[in-house]
């Protein structure tokens, strides 16, 4: 059956491209802005607005992301079997827009804040609306994913293969441009204050802008309706494919005896029931799907830039000259490089390779992309080795680390197993001292007046600070920090040496009721100088209450000791618990560059290859299969990370690099034996054969008819 084109006006072009694709590219830019802008806010929205803990927030986030990559199968089935790509995109975009609007409404604090105290009175209402919105978004964005790129490819006619290839590069560029702008803009909108009865972080505006962009995306797509080439869906294709494959397997099993002659392909055993056109189309799809088997390993590495590489950045310094970068902002390097590298690859690198006479086919490009991604993880491992050289040593399960801090006015001598330390007033030991649990027999503290033995109340596997301030006076404080502070933040705690209780406010965070000669817990702050206010009834009016911290860097921790000076005013002494990060985040740029180059030659090419090798009635299905490899890649990360417990992070990076390198070799061998096809030519041959058969049948009927009349 011929794949019919319907609803198409007279073809219009601009710079050699169908004018319709410009509507599709703008549509994709707006949709990706909408999706990534919303996704950038989700975890903070869950944690800060819905008051979920980090584990639940992360679990729901990844569940949503996985659903977005599983629903393309559904969208492809609807498009190729029922509605067609155009109507599928329209229908699911409406669902998508509603979902974005629902999650924006769910973030309105005043929706259930009936007593106007700034806190929602019914969190379950907001949770329910959020989940409904996310499910609608997942079905919307996942459903249109395979359709939009395939629909864009449909706009090109025979002989426009070069323009179609360049379209997929432009299409990918639009994806990353939308992603880049949205991840910069929506966080800025979030930190604004808004509300009817109380001022809150402006989640409604931050979610509302992506919802508006999704509506714009839908409107732009509809405006180009009269210019699109639209193909009729050809029935339930997947059902036919499944039944054909099932029949071929059963028929082959029934004729497994050697008395039956072998057939060229195992699918040829379906010829007794199904026509050769369908069998040929399934062969094309199966060949491509077979090539997809190794591909998830690429995505297993690629998607770690949002997890492992971001965590790596938290152990690095973000000061690059006069610029200060936060760890989670390093991901924008990928989007920036994509915007730069896609035009360079298309305009410079590929033409240069062609002039050198090298046949740089799609599968060769994808092989190079996998190799570059592998090398990116080797670069990440080298950076990790440099970071490890600067990281503090934390205690193992059967170890204890102790630091002694003298907050009194006398010199103190501390007798530790195998070591004696003398401390002046307001001083501490040179870092933490590590002991095996069974080796820490006793600790004695002596001053000119007396000596005391410290009680053994240390928890294995933890750091402790021993505060000493007077004869027979000490306090063991469990630090609670067994790693560098997360997200590159800085831990700050206060020690109160006054005789009264203190409450301290630092950058909006409150250290409440710190008792005399006691320490607060750590609270965490981003880089920069921080103002803090000490509140106490015992502070004289002429004494300052507002103080300024040192210029905090990245990943450090400090203890601030508050004491009274001779004039009755307060003084704050700073002691370093964990040194700031020293390896600069700029060292991550080479690994991002390698990974981005790999992405450009792998992902852009993969989209075009999936389209070009698919039969006309299964293009969306193959695009969905391509997207499914992303979901499988994320599952691989969970399996490898869960199964392997590495003492050194660089070892995990090397493992992933090695796995991808092995897969790259396997893929190169598979690609070597792959034969490129032109589905349009093959289908045209079947059309020609069917036309000939039809003409022969008509001719035979015309010849026989008078003979019959004569005989009569």
N, C-alpha and C positions, 0 to 999 in steps of 0.2 A: 504493500500500500504506500502510495506517495505521501510524504510528510507535508501536509498542506499548510500554506501560509495564508492567514486571514487577517482582516482588519488593518491592512497596511495602506497608507497613502502613498503618493508618488515619492520615490526615494529622494531625499535631500542630503547633501554632503557639505562638509566644511573642512578644508585642508586635507581632503582625501578620506576623511572619516565620515560615517553616517552621523547626521546631526543628532539623532536619537541618543547616541551614547553619552553626549554631554549631560543630558538629563539624568542618565543612569549614574554617571560619576558623581554629580552633585548630590543625588539621592544617597549614594553610598557614603560620601563625606559626612552628610548630616546624620545619617543613621549611626555611623561609627562614633561621631561626637556624642550622640545621645547615649549610646551603650557604655563607652569607656568613661564618660563624665559621670554617669550614674554609678558605675562599678567602683570608681575611685573613692566614693563616699561610703560604700556599704559597711565596711568593717567598723569604721568610726561611728556610723549611725547605729549599728547594732550595739556597740559597747557604750556609747555615751548617751544615746537617746532611749533605747530599749533596755539599757542597763544589763545586757548580757555579759558574761565573762569572756575572756579571750578565746578559750577553747570552743565554746558554743558559737561565738561569732565567726571563728575561722571555719568550723565545720559547715555551718549554713552557707558561708561564702563559697566554699569549694563545691558543695552540693549544687548550688545555683550555677556555678561555672561549668560543672560536668553536664548538667541538664541542657545548657545552651549548646553543647557540642554533640548531644545525643539526639536532640529534636530535628536536626537537619534531615535525618532519614525520613521522618514524617513529612516534612515539607517537600522533599523530593518526590515521595510517593503521590502526594496530592497534586503536585505540578505535572508530573509525567503521566499520571493515570487518570486524572479527573478534571481539574480546573484549568490546567495550563499554567505556564510560568507567570504570565501577566496578572491573571486573576488571583493566583496564589499570593503573589507579592502584595497586591492591593488588600486582600482579605486579612492576611496575617499582619500587615503593617497597621491596620486599624486595631487589631488585638494588641499589638506592640504599643501603640500610642495610648490606648486605654490603660495598659499596665503601667506605663511611665507616669500617667496622670494619677493613678491610684496610689503609687508609692510616694508621690509628691504630697498628696492629701494625707497619707498616713503619718507624714513627718510634721504636720501642723500641731504644735503643742496645744493651742487653744481649742482644738477639736473636742478634747475631754477635760480640759482644765477649768471645771465649772467654778471652783473657788478662787481662781485667778492667783494662785500662789506660785506659779512658774513650773509646777510639776503636774504631768498628766494624771488624772484621777483613775483612768482605766487603761493601763498598759496593754491588756489583752486585745482591746479594740485596735490599737496601733499595730500590734503584732499580726493580727488577722489580716488587716489591710495590706501590710507589708508583704506577707506571704502570698496573698492573692495577686498583688502587683508583680512580684518576682516570678511567679508561675506564668502569668500572662506574658511577661517580657521574655522569659526563656522560650516559650512556644513561638513568640513573634520573631525574635532575633534568630533563633535556631531554624525556624521554618523558612525564613527568607534567605538565609546564608547561601545555600546551594543554588537558589533560583536566580539571584541578582547577577552573579558572575556569569552563569550560563545564559541568562537572558541577554546580557551584554554581548556575549559571543555570537548569539543568534542574529544580531543586527548586521553582521558582515556577510557579504556574498562570496561566492567562489572567486578566487583570484585576489582576495584581500587578506591572505594569511599573514603578511607582514604587518598590516595595520591592526589585525586582530591580536597578534603577539604583543604589539606596543600598547594596545588597549589594556591588556592584563597588567602591564607594568604601571600604567596610569591609574588603573583601578586600585592596585596595591598601594600606590602613592597616596591616593585619596583616603584609604583606610588609615594609614599612619599619620597623615596630616590631621584628620579628625581626632584621632587618639591623642596626638601631641597637644593640640589646642585645648581639648576638653580636660585633660589631666592637669593643665596649668590653670584654667579658668575656674572650674567648679570648686576646687579647694579654696580659692580666693573668695568665692561667693559664700562658702560655708562659714567662714570666720566672721562674716558680717553679723550684726545684731538686728533681729527683727521680731515682731510679735504684736498682737493686738493689746493684750492686757499685761504681758511681761516680755521683756527682751531676752531672746535666746539665740543660740547659734542658728544661723538661717538655713536650716536644711530644706524648708519648703522652696526657697529660691534656688538653692543648689540643685535640687531634684527637678524643679519646675523648668529650668532652662533646658536640660536634656529632653524633657517632655515636649517642650515647644519645638526644639530642633527635630524631634521625631515627626511632629505634625508637619513641619516645613518639608521634611524628607518625603512624606506621603504626597503632599500637594505638588512638589516638583515632579515627582514620578508620574502623577496623573496628568500634568500639563503636557507631557510629551507623548501622550497616548496615541494621537493621530499619526505619529511618525514611526512607531515601533513596527518591526516585523514580528508577528505573533504566530506561533505554530500551534495547530490543534493537538491536544493530548490524544494519545492513541490507545485509550482503554487501560485496563489494569495490567500494566507492563510487568510489574514485579510478580504478580500472580502467575502470569504466563511463563516467566523465567523460572520461577520455583517449580512449576509443574513440569516444564520441559526438562530441567536438570534431574528432577526426581524420576521421570519416566526413563531418561537415558541411563541412569544408574541401575534401575530395576531391570530394564531390558538387557543391559550388559551382563548383569548377574544371571539372568535366565539363559543367556547364550554364552556362558563361560566355557563351555566345552570346546576342545580344540577342533572339533568338526566344523565349527562356524568360522568363516574367514574373518581376520582382523580388519578393523576399520581405521581410517587415518587418524581420527580423533575420537575420544570417548563420547563426546556429545553427538557424534554421527549416529549413535545407537538410538537417537530420538527421531530419526527420519521416517520411521514407520507411522508416526502420529503427527509430527510437527513439520512445518514447511522450512525450506532451507534458509530463507531470509532470517527467520527468528533464530535458528541455530547459529547462523553466521554472526548475528548481532551479539548473541550470548558469548560466543567465542571471543569476540573483541573485548567485551566487558571482563570476562574471566582472566584474559591475559593481563589487563591493566590492574585488576584487583590482586592478582598474584604478585605483581611488582610492588603493590602497596604494603606487603607483609613486613619488609624491613623498616618502612618509613617512620613508625612511631618512635623509634630510638632517637631520631633527630629532634622530635618535639619533646622527648624526655629531657634532653639537654637544654633546648631553647627556652622552655618554660621555667627553668630554674633561675633565670635572671630576676624573676619576681620573688623568689624565695631564698635560695642559697646565696646568690650573689648580693642580694639586698642585706642578708645577714652578715655577709663578709664585709660589706660597706660599713656596718655598725661598729666594726673593730678598726676603722680607719679614720683619718682626719679629713674633714670636708673643707678645709681652708685651702682654696686654690687662688693664690694671689689675693686680690681684694674681694674675691667672690667666696661666699660660704654656701656649701651645698649640703643638704640633708641626705641621709642614706637612701631614703625611698625616692628621692628625686633623681638618682643615678639612672633609673630605668628610662627616663626621658632621653638619655643619650642614644638609645636604640631607635626611638622614633625620629630624632633629629638626623641621625646617620642614614636612616631609610630615605627620608626626604631628599638627602644629598646624593646617596649612592644609586638610587633607581635611575635618575636621568643620566648619571655618569656611565652606568653600565650599558644603557641602551644607546647613548649617543657616542660613547668613546670606546669602551672596552670590547663590546661584542663586534662592532664594525672593524676594530683593529685586529681581532682574532680572525675574522673572516678574510681580511686582506692578507693575512699570513698563510692562508690556504688551509687552515685547520677547521674541520667539520665539527663545530661545537654543538652537538645535538642536545635536545632537551634532557635526555637521561645522563649525558656527560656533565651537563651543568649541575644537575641534582647531585651527582656523585661528588663533584667539586664542593658543592655547598655542605655536604655531610662532612667532608674532610676538614673544611674551614671551621665548622662548629666543633669538631673534635680538637683542633688546635686551639680554639678559644678556651676550652677547659684545661688544656695544658698550661696556657698562659695564666688562667685563674689559679691553678695549683702552684705556679711559681710565685705569684703574688701572695698566696696563702702561706707559703714557706717564709717569706719575708715578714708577714704579719706575726707568725708564730714566734719569731725571734724576739718580738717586742712585747708579747702578751705576758701578764703575770701568771705565776704558777699557783693553781688553786689546789686545795687538799683532795686526796683520793678518799675512797670509802673508809679506809682504816687509818686515816691520818687526821691530825688536828693542826690548825695554824693559829698562832697566838701573836698578837702585837700588844705591847705594854705602852700605855699613855699616862704620863705623869701630869695630872691636872692640879696638883697641890703646890704649896710654896716651899717645899723641902726637896733636897736631892734624894733620890731613891736608888737603891741597888737591888737588882732582881737576879736571883739565882735560879737559872733554868738548867735542866739536865744537859751537862756538857758545855754550858755557856753562862757567863756572868755579864750582865749589862748594867751600866751606871747611867742614870737619867737625871739631867738637870730639871729644875722646875719648868713646867709647861714645855715638855719635850716628849718624844716617843722613840721607840726602837726603830732601827733602820729597816722598815718593812716587816712583813710577817715571817715568823720562824715556824718551820714545819717539823712536826714530831709524829712518829708512829704511835698509835694508841698505847701499845704495851711498853713504850720507852718513856712516856711522860709520867714519871714516878712522883715528882713533887715540884712545886714552885714556891720559892721563899722570897718575900719582899722585906727589905730592911731599910731603915732610916737611922739617922744619928740617935734617935730616942728609943726605937724598938724594932722588933722583927716579928713577922707573921708568916704562917704557911697558908697558901691559897687552897681552898677546898676544891676537890676534883669534880667539877660539874661542867665538863666540856662535852659537846656532842660531836661524835666522829663525823668526818666529812664536811666540817664547817669551819669558817673563820671566826675567831673570837678576839675581842679587844678587852684587855684587862686595864680598867681604870683604877689608878691609885692616887690618893690625894692627902693622906695623913697617916700617922702611925695607927695600925690596926684598922685602916679604912680602905676598902677596895670594892670593886663591882666587876663581875664578868658579864660582858655584853656579847650576845650572839649576833654577828653582823648581818647575816641573811643574804649576803652577796657571794655566790659561788661561781660567778661568771661576770664578764663585762656587762655593764648596763645595756639593756636592749635599745635598739633603734638609735644607737650612738648618743643617747642621752647621758646626763651626769647625775650621779647620786649625791644627795646632800643630807646630812643628819646633824643635829645639834646636841651638844652636851651642856647641861645646866650646872654650873658650880656655885650658884647663888643659894641662899637659904629660903627663897620663896619659889613658887610655881611660875612657870613662864608659858605664854602662848605666842607662837611666832607665825607670821604670814609672809610667804615668799612667792611672788608671782602668782597670786591667787590661790596657792595651796597652803593649808593650815597645819602647823604642828601644834596640836592642842595639849595643854596641861602637862608640860614636861616638868616632872618633880625635881626636887633638889638632888644634886649629885646623881643624875640619871641621864640616859641618852634616849633620843627619839629614834624612830625607825627612819630608814632612808626614804626620801621622795625624789622624784626624777624630773629633770629639767633639760630643755634643749640648750644649745651652745649660746654664749653671750653673757654679758653682765646681768645680774639679777638684783633687784632691790628687795630687801626684807625688813619687816617691822617687828620689833620685840615689844610685847605688851606685858606690863607688870605694874602693880600698884606701888611698888617700892622704888621705881625709877623717878629721880628728881625731875622737876619740870624743866630745869635748865639743861638737862642732859639729852643728847640725841637719842631717838628711838628707831630711826630709819638708817639702815646700813646698806652697803653695796658689796656684792660678792666680787671675787676676782673674775677675770674674763674666762668663763668656762669654755673648754674646747670640746672634744668628743670622747665619750666612753670613759670618763673619769669618775672618781668618787672621793668625797672630802668629809672630814669631821670638823665642824665649827664649834669651838669651845668658848662659851660665854663666861666672863668673869668680871668682877667689880674692881675698878682701879682705886687708887688712893683718894681721888677726888670724889668718889661715890658714883661716877658715871661708868658705863659699861664698855668693855673692850672685847673684841671677837678675834680669836686666834684660829688660823686655818691649818689643818693637818691633812696631808694627802694619804688616802687609803688605797686607791687604785690610780696609777698614772694615766694621763690622757693618751689617746691613740697618736701614734707618730707617723705611721705609713700613710701616705696621701692617697685620697680616692682617685686622683688623676692616674694612678697606676692601673686602675680598672679599665681605662679607655681602650688600650690595645685588645683586651678580651672582648669588649663590646664591639669594637671595630671588626674583629674576625667573625664574631657571631652574626653581625648585621650583614656583612658581605656574604656569609653562608646563607642567611635568610633570603637575601635578594635573589641569588642564583638557584636556591632550592624551592622556596615557597612560590615566588612569582611564576617560575617555570612550571612547577607542579600544577598550578591552577590552569595554565594554558595547555599543558600536556593532557590533563584529565579531560578537558573540553575537546581537544582536537582528536583524541583517540576513541571518543564515545560515539555510539550510534545516535542518530538524531532523536530517538525516543527514549534515550537513557542518559542524557547529558546531566540532568539534575541529580540522578541517582549516583553517578560517578563523582560529582562534586560533593555529595553527601558522604560518600565513601572516603574521599580525601580528608574531609573535616573530621571523620570518625578516627582517623589516625592520630589526630591531636588528643582526643579523649583517651585513647589507648596509651599514648605517650605519658600522660599524667598518671595513669595507673601504674606504669613502669616505675616512675619516680617513687610512688608510695611503696611499691614492693621492694625496690632496691634499698631505699632509705630505711624501711622497716626491718628488712632481713639483715642488713649489714650494719654493725655498730663499730664505727671507726674511731680510734683514739685521736687520729689526726684528720682534719678536714681535707687537707690536700690529697690524702689517699683516696677519699671518695671521688674527688674531682678526676684523679688519674683513672680510677675504675670506670667512670662514665666515659671519659675520653677513649679509653681502650675498647670499651663495648661498642661505641659508635664507629671506631676505626675498623673493627672486625666486621660490623654490619655494612660499613661503606665498601669493603672489599667484596662481600657477598653480593651487595646490590650492583656493583660494577660488573661482576660476572653474569648476574641475571640480565642486566641491561645489554651486555654483549650479544646475548642470544635473542634479544627482543627484535621483532620485525615491525617497523612502523607501517601503519595502514592509513588509508584515506577512507573513512567510513562513507563519505558522500559518494565516492566513486564506486565502492562496492554496492551501495544501495541503488545507485544509478544503473548498474549492471543488472540487478534483479528487476528493476523497473522496466528495463529494455526487454529482458527475457519474458516478463509477464505481458508486455505489450505485444511481443511477437506471437506468444501463445494465443493471446486474445484475437489477433488478426488471423492466425491460422484457423482458429475455431470458427470465426465468422466466415472465412473463405470456404471452409469445408461445408458449412451449413448452406451457403449460397449455391454451391455446386450440386449438392445432393437434392435440393428442393425440386428442380424441374424433373429429375429422374423419377422421383416418387410420383409426380403428377402424370408423367407419361405412362408409367406402369399402371397407374390407376385407370 
